[in-house]
Amino acid sequence: MPTYILLSTLTPEGRQTLHKDPDRMEKVNKEIADFGCKVISQYAVLGQCDFVTIIEAADNAAITRMSVELGARGGVAGMTMAAMPLDEFISRLEGRGRRKGRTKR
């Protein structure tokens, strides 16, 4: 399954919700599973965003739906990025310039 990185920032309403109900994060993660996505790991971070979540999803359509649905609630703003394992990235670079059916002259 493809991997995605979700950077999320709480809105003022989201901060209030999380402050009142710290278990809300686990509930949201279960909802993510209901969208057919799987949380691989999650981190609370300091800086421009509040959380970094690594998610697996069947495809771009599934992660887009999840992202829009969660964002529409108003508690969080997010940015979702497709990710590629480094070894796959390197192997694709190594294949750069090679085309099937071409022979060297």
PyMOL CGO cylinders between C-alpha atoms (Angstrom):
from pymol import cmd
from pymol.cgo import CYLINDER

trace = [
    CYLINDER, 0.00, 0.00, 0.00, 1.24, 3.50, -0.73, 0.3, 1, 1, 1, 1, 1, 1,
    CYLINDER, 1.24, 3.50, -0.73, 2.56, 5.57, 2.17, 0.3, 1, 1, 1, 1, 1, 1,
    CYLINDER, 2.56, 5.57, 2.17, 1.51, 9.13, 2.95, 0.3, 1, 1, 1, 1, 1, 1,
    CYLINDER, 1.51, 9.13, 2.95, 2.72, 11.75, 5.41, 0.3, 1, 1, 1, 1, 1, 1,
    CYLINDER, 2.72, 11.75, 5.41, 0.02, 13.87, 7.05, 0.3, 1, 1, 1, 1, 1, 1,
    CYLINDER, 0.02, 13.87, 7.05, 1.18, 17.11, 8.67, 0.3, 1, 1, 1, 1, 1, 1,
    CYLINDER, 1.18, 17.11, 8.67, -1.63, 18.49, 10.80, 0.3, 1, 1, 1, 1, 1, 1,
    CYLINDER, -1.63, 18.49, 10.80, -2.18, 21.63, 12.82, 0.3, 1, 1, 1, 1, 1, 1,
    CYLINDER, -2.18, 21.63, 12.82, -4.94, 22.04, 15.37, 0.3, 1, 1, 1, 1, 1, 1,
    CYLINDER, -4.94, 22.04, 15.37, -7.35, 24.92, 14.98, 0.3, 1, 1, 1, 1, 1, 1,
    CYLINDER, -7.35, 24.92, 14.98, -8.40, 26.81, 18.14, 0.3, 1, 1, 1, 1, 1, 1,
    CYLINDER, -8.40, 26.81, 18.14, -11.50, 24.60, 18.25, 0.3, 1, 1, 1, 1, 1, 1,
    CYLINDER, -11.50, 24.60, 18.25, -9.35, 21.50, 17.82, 0.3, 1, 1, 1, 1, 1, 1,
    CYLINDER, -9.35, 21.50, 17.82, -7.11, 22.56, 20.70, 0.3, 1, 1, 1, 1, 1, 1,
    CYLINDER, -7.11, 22.56, 20.70, -10.13, 22.98, 22.95, 0.3, 1, 1, 1, 1, 1, 1,
    CYLINDER, -10.13, 22.98, 22.95, -11.49, 19.58, 21.96, 0.3, 1, 1, 1, 1, 1, 1,
    CYLINDER, -11.49, 19.58, 21.96, -8.16, 17.86, 22.57, 0.3, 1, 1, 1, 1, 1, 1,
    CYLINDER, -8.16, 17.86, 22.57, -7.70, 19.68, 25.88, 0.3, 1, 1, 1, 1, 1, 1,
    CYLINDER, -7.70, 19.68, 25.88, -11.12, 18.48, 27.08, 0.3, 1, 1, 1, 1, 1, 1,
    CYLINDER, -11.12, 18.48, 27.08, -10.72, 14.97, 25.64, 0.3, 1, 1, 1, 1, 1, 1,
    CYLINDER, -10.72, 14.97, 25.64, -7.09, 13.83, 25.17, 0.3, 1, 1, 1, 1, 1, 1,
    CYLINDER, -7.09, 13.83, 25.17, -8.35, 10.43, 23.98, 0.3, 1, 1, 1, 1, 1, 1,
    CYLINDER, -8.35, 10.43, 23.98, -9.82, 12.18, 20.94, 0.3, 1, 1, 1, 1, 1, 1,
    CYLINDER, -9.82, 12.18, 20.94, -6.64, 11.38, 18.98, 0.3, 1, 1, 1, 1, 1, 1,
    CYLINDER, -6.64, 11.38, 18.98, -7.27, 7.64, 19.35, 0.3, 1, 1, 1, 1, 1, 1,
    CYLINDER, -7.27, 7.64, 19.35, -10.89, 8.11, 18.26, 0.3, 1, 1, 1, 1, 1, 1,
    CYLINDER, -10.89, 8.11, 18.26, -9.75, 9.99, 15.15, 0.3, 1, 1, 1, 1, 1, 1,
    CYLINDER, -9.75, 9.99, 15.15, -7.24, 7.23, 14.37, 0.3, 1, 1, 1, 1, 1, 1,
    CYLINDER, -7.24, 7.23, 14.37, -10.07, 4.69, 14.48, 0.3, 1, 1, 1, 1, 1, 1,
    CYLINDER, -10.07, 4.69, 14.48, -12.04, 6.92, 12.10, 0.3, 1, 1, 1, 1, 1, 1,
    CYLINDER, -12.04, 6.92, 12.10, -9.04, 6.98, 9.78, 0.3, 1, 1, 1, 1, 1, 1,
    CYLINDER, -9.04, 6.98, 9.78, -9.25, 3.19, 9.69, 0.3, 1, 1, 1, 1, 1, 1,
    CYLINDER, -9.25, 3.19, 9.69, -12.94, 3.49, 8.78, 0.3, 1, 1, 1, 1, 1, 1,
    CYLINDER, -12.94, 3.49, 8.78, -11.83, 5.38, 5.65, 0.3, 1, 1, 1, 1, 1, 1,
    CYLINDER, -11.83, 5.38, 5.65, -9.73, 2.35, 4.67, 0.3, 1, 1, 1, 1, 1, 1,
    CYLINDER, -9.73, 2.35, 4.67, -6.45, 3.92, 5.76, 0.3, 1, 1, 1, 1, 1, 1,
    CYLINDER, -6.45, 3.92, 5.76, -4.00, 2.69, 8.39, 0.3, 1, 1, 1, 1, 1, 1,
    CYLINDER, -4.00, 2.69, 8.39, -2.01, 4.79, 10.84, 0.3, 1, 1, 1, 1, 1, 1,
    CYLINDER, -2.01, 4.79, 10.84, 1.53, 3.39, 10.85, 0.3, 1, 1, 1, 1, 1, 1,
    CYLINDER, 1.53, 3.39, 10.85, 2.99, 5.88, 13.35, 0.3, 1, 1, 1, 1, 1, 1,
    CYLINDER, 2.99, 5.88, 13.35, 2.16, 9.26, 14.80, 0.3, 1, 1, 1, 1, 1, 1,
    CYLINDER, 2.16, 9.26, 14.80, 4.14, 11.98, 16.54, 0.3, 1, 1, 1, 1, 1, 1,
    CYLINDER, 4.14, 11.98, 16.54, 3.28, 15.16, 18.38, 0.3, 1, 1, 1, 1, 1, 1,
    CYLINDER, 3.28, 15.16, 18.38, 5.85, 17.73, 17.26, 0.3, 1, 1, 1, 1, 1, 1,
    CYLINDER, 5.85, 17.73, 17.26, 6.98, 21.24, 17.98, 0.3, 1, 1, 1, 1, 1, 1,
    CYLINDER, 6.98, 21.24, 17.98, 7.09, 23.78, 15.18, 0.3, 1, 1, 1, 1, 1, 1,
    CYLINDER, 7.09, 23.78, 15.18, 4.75, 24.77, 12.36, 0.3, 1, 1, 1, 1, 1, 1,
    CYLINDER, 4.75, 24.77, 12.36, 2.56, 21.70, 12.73, 0.3, 1, 1, 1, 1, 1, 1,
    CYLINDER, 2.56, 21.70, 12.73, 1.29, 19.83, 15.76, 0.3, 1, 1, 1, 1, 1, 1,
    CYLINDER, 1.29, 19.83, 15.76, 1.33, 16.24, 14.51, 0.3, 1, 1, 1, 1, 1, 1,
    CYLINDER, 1.33, 16.24, 14.51, 3.10, 14.10, 11.93, 0.3, 1, 1, 1, 1, 1, 1,
    CYLINDER, 3.10, 14.10, 11.93, 1.22, 10.97, 10.99, 0.3, 1, 1, 1, 1, 1, 1,
    CYLINDER, 1.22, 10.97, 10.99, 2.46, 8.19, 8.70, 0.3, 1, 1, 1, 1, 1, 1,
    CYLINDER, 2.46, 8.19, 8.70, -0.49, 6.56, 6.94, 0.3, 1, 1, 1, 1, 1, 1,
    CYLINDER, -0.49, 6.56, 6.94, -0.93, 3.75, 4.45, 0.3, 1, 1, 1, 1, 1, 1,
    CYLINDER, -0.93, 3.75, 4.45, -3.85, 4.00, 2.02, 0.3, 1, 1, 1, 1, 1, 1,
    CYLINDER, -3.85, 4.00, 2.02, -4.99, 2.04, -0.99, 0.3, 1, 1, 1, 1, 1, 1,
    CYLINDER, -4.99, 2.04, -0.99, -4.54, 4.99, -3.33, 0.3, 1, 1, 1, 1, 1, 1,
    CYLINDER, -4.54, 4.99, -3.33, -4.66, 8.78, -3.73, 0.3, 1, 1, 1, 1, 1, 1,
    CYLINDER, -4.66, 8.78, -3.73, -8.46, 8.74, -3.80, 0.3, 1, 1, 1, 1, 1, 1,
    CYLINDER, -8.46, 8.74, -3.80, -8.70, 7.06, -0.39, 0.3, 1, 1, 1, 1, 1, 1,
    CYLINDER, -8.70, 7.06, -0.39, -6.23, 9.42, 1.31, 0.3, 1, 1, 1, 1, 1, 1,
    CYLINDER, -6.23, 9.42, 1.31, -7.85, 12.44, -0.34, 0.3, 1, 1, 1, 1, 1, 1,
    CYLINDER, -7.85, 12.44, -0.34, -11.29, 11.45, 0.91, 0.3, 1, 1, 1, 1, 1, 1,
    CYLINDER, -11.29, 11.45, 0.91, -9.94, 10.92, 4.43, 0.3, 1, 1, 1, 1, 1, 1,
    CYLINDER, -9.94, 10.92, 4.43, -8.12, 14.25, 4.38, 0.3, 1, 1, 1, 1, 1, 1,
    CYLINDER, -8.12, 14.25, 4.38, -11.14, 16.20, 3.15, 0.3, 1, 1, 1, 1, 1, 1,
    CYLINDER, -11.14, 16.20, 3.15, -13.53, 14.54, 5.60, 0.3, 1, 1, 1, 1, 1, 1,
    CYLINDER, -13.53, 14.54, 5.60, -11.28, 15.19, 8.60, 0.3, 1, 1, 1, 1, 1, 1,
    CYLINDER, -11.28, 15.19, 8.60, -10.53, 18.75, 7.51, 0.3, 1, 1, 1, 1, 1, 1,
    CYLINDER, -10.53, 18.75, 7.51, -14.21, 19.55, 6.96, 0.3, 1, 1, 1, 1, 1, 1,
    CYLINDER, -14.21, 19.55, 6.96, -14.88, 19.16, 10.68, 0.3, 1, 1, 1, 1, 1, 1,
    CYLINDER, -14.88, 19.16, 10.68, -12.88, 22.29, 11.45, 0.3, 1, 1, 1, 1, 1, 1,
    CYLINDER, -12.88, 22.29, 11.45, -10.70, 20.90, 14.24, 0.3, 1, 1, 1, 1, 1, 1,
    CYLINDER, -10.70, 20.90, 14.24, -7.57, 20.43, 12.20, 0.3, 1, 1, 1, 1, 1, 1,
    CYLINDER, -7.57, 20.43, 12.20, -5.88, 21.77, 9.08, 0.3, 1, 1, 1, 1, 1, 1,
    CYLINDER, -5.88, 21.77, 9.08, -3.60, 19.37, 7.26, 0.3, 1, 1, 1, 1, 1, 1,
    CYLINDER, -3.60, 19.37, 7.26, -1.25, 18.79, 4.39, 0.3, 1, 1, 1, 1, 1, 1,
    CYLINDER, -1.25, 18.79, 4.39, -0.92, 15.32, 2.92, 0.3, 1, 1, 1, 1, 1, 1,
    CYLINDER, -0.92, 15.32, 2.92, 2.11, 14.21, 0.93, 0.3, 1, 1, 1, 1, 1, 1,
    CYLINDER, 2.11, 14.21, 0.93, 2.82, 10.98, -0.92, 0.3, 1, 1, 1, 1, 1, 1,
    CYLINDER, 2.82, 10.98, -0.92, 5.99, 9.28, 0.32, 0.3, 1, 1, 1, 1, 1, 1,
    CYLINDER, 5.99, 9.28, 0.32, 8.34, 6.75, -1.25, 0.3, 1, 1, 1, 1, 1, 1,
    CYLINDER, 8.34, 6.75, -1.25, 10.75, 4.51, 0.68, 0.3, 1, 1, 1, 1, 1, 1,
    CYLINDER, 10.75, 4.51, 0.68, 14.34, 5.61, 0.11, 0.3, 1, 1, 1, 1, 1, 1,
    CYLINDER, 14.34, 5.61, 0.11, 15.46, 2.26, -1.30, 0.3, 1, 1, 1, 1, 1, 1,
    CYLINDER, 15.46, 2.26, -1.30, 12.70, 2.41, -3.92, 0.3, 1, 1, 1, 1, 1, 1,
    CYLINDER, 12.70, 2.41, -3.92, 13.66, 6.00, -4.75, 0.3, 1, 1, 1, 1, 1, 1,
    CYLINDER, 13.66, 6.00, -4.75, 17.32, 5.00, -5.22, 0.3, 1, 1, 1, 1, 1, 1,
    CYLINDER, 17.32, 5.00, -5.22, 16.45, 2.01, -7.38, 0.3, 1, 1, 1, 1, 1, 1,
    CYLINDER, 16.45, 2.01, -7.38, 14.33, 4.22, -9.62, 0.3, 1, 1, 1, 1, 1, 1,
    CYLINDER, 14.33, 4.22, -9.62, 17.20, 6.70, -9.93, 0.3, 1, 1, 1, 1, 1, 1,
    CYLINDER, 17.20, 6.70, -9.93, 19.56, 3.89, -10.85, 0.3, 1, 1, 1, 1, 1, 1,
    CYLINDER, 19.56, 3.89, -10.85, 17.19, 2.96, -13.68, 0.3, 1, 1, 1, 1, 1, 1,
    CYLINDER, 17.19, 2.96, -13.68, 17.17, 6.53, -14.97, 0.3, 1, 1, 1, 1, 1, 1,
    CYLINDER, 17.17, 6.53, -14.97, 17.93, 6.82, -18.66, 0.3, 1, 1, 1, 1, 1, 1,
    CYLINDER, 17.93, 6.82, -18.66, 17.36, 3.16, -19.41, 0.3, 1, 1, 1, 1, 1, 1,
    CYLINDER, 17.36, 3.16, -19.41, 14.51, 2.41, -21.76, 0.3, 1, 1, 1, 1, 1, 1,
    CYLINDER, 14.51, 2.41, -21.76, 13.07, -0.95, -22.58, 0.3, 1, 1, 1, 1, 1, 1,
    CYLINDER, 13.07, -0.95, -22.58, 13.88, -2.17, -26.05, 0.3, 1, 1, 1, 1, 1, 1,
    CYLINDER, 13.88, -2.17, -26.05, 16.85, 0.15, -26.58, 0.3, 1, 1, 1, 1, 1, 1,
    CYLINDER, 16.85, 0.15, -26.58, 20.25, -1.26, -27.23, 0.3, 1, 1, 1, 1, 1, 1,
    CYLINDER, 20.25, -1.26, -27.23, 23.58, 0.47, -26.88, 0.3, 1, 1, 1, 1, 1, 1,
    CYLINDER, 23.58, 0.47, -26.88, 25.31, 1.49, -30.09, 0.3, 1, 1, 1, 1, 1, 1,
]
cmd.load_cgo(trace, "trace")
